[in-house]
Amino acid sequence: MTDKTFLLLRLFGEGLEGVAEGVMDARPMYREETISGALALLQETVLPAVLGRDWANPEQLMAHLAHLRGNRMTLATVEMAFWDLWTRSLGLPLSTALGGVRDEVAVGVSLGIQSSVEATVDSAVQHAGLGYRRIKLKIEPGWDVAVVRAVKAALPDLPVTVDANASYSLADLNTLRQLDGLGLDYMEQPLAWDDMRDHAKLQALMQTPLCLDECITTAQDARKALETGACRLINIKVGRVGGHLEARRIHDVAAAFSAPVWCGGMLESGVGRAHNIHLATLANFTKPGDTSSSSRYWARDIIQEPLETAGGVMTVPSGVGTGVSLDLPFLDTLTRLKMYVDPASQPAAGSPA
Ligand code: MG
């Protein structure tokens, strides 16, 4: 990927601004939501229901939207922007308001599918040298056992994980069993994006812990996955699960099952990256997350503050809210479409039927 289009929401209130980005793609190739669908839902339904009203806290705001089904990424965009706005109004860092317990978070690196095994090993060794705490390799059928074996041989002491992004099925059991013997820290989402049952079948046959990503969008999903043995840890992406409140519930459910969680990423700009970093300060985020340096992803970020890792840790941005602010002149040069939703112009703003 060499460029990215995403939705950025700026919420205004009490002379302050809260910002968040949507993690849905242009096409539904990760989960089912899309940018154009999200824009329509925000403009027609979600924003008219919340703008121009007083909200005491994110819980109250989200209770007002609780009747809307699915669309967790769209809801997360509003919820996260409100958290930023609300914590700025309180004069608190987002991590403090969430109940975070640390001011820096451990990070790993996620390596996409490369041109060759050698190139992958080189990249893994280079990132290990930069201090990253784990190497995650994207795999798919035909690009799996050989590359994992080579990276493990080069870096025997560093945790190595794989993420299959739902590209295998139980018909691939032979390959999955070979991966099981390679000492992986965990294997992420090998089977279908919406199939917990087959993950439970697979976990029963594997030593390597399974980690679910795409399958989990609510705390109830997390409870069912852990209860049925579909996974032993969870990749929490706040933008996937409806925002910080649900992310924290998933974190708490996992803790009740003694299952670790870690903070994944969706190739966010500094806006979403900052939200992720604050969330990852909660106690049960005990595995290194994907919140690596902004400069790994962007020639130039849209925020003013640098978000860079050093020695395998990312320092939580200081200051109130997310602690980051938009580089508005630069953002203007990148903006393809602007939509204003003004509470005063909304017919019957308030309760959606
Ligand atoms: Mg994943």
Boltz pocket constraint, residues with backbone or C-beta under 6 A from the ligand:
constraints:
  - pocket:
      binder: B
      contacts: [[A, 163], [A, 165], [A, 188], [A, 189], [A, 213], [A, 214], [A, 235], [A, 264]]
      max_distance: 6.0
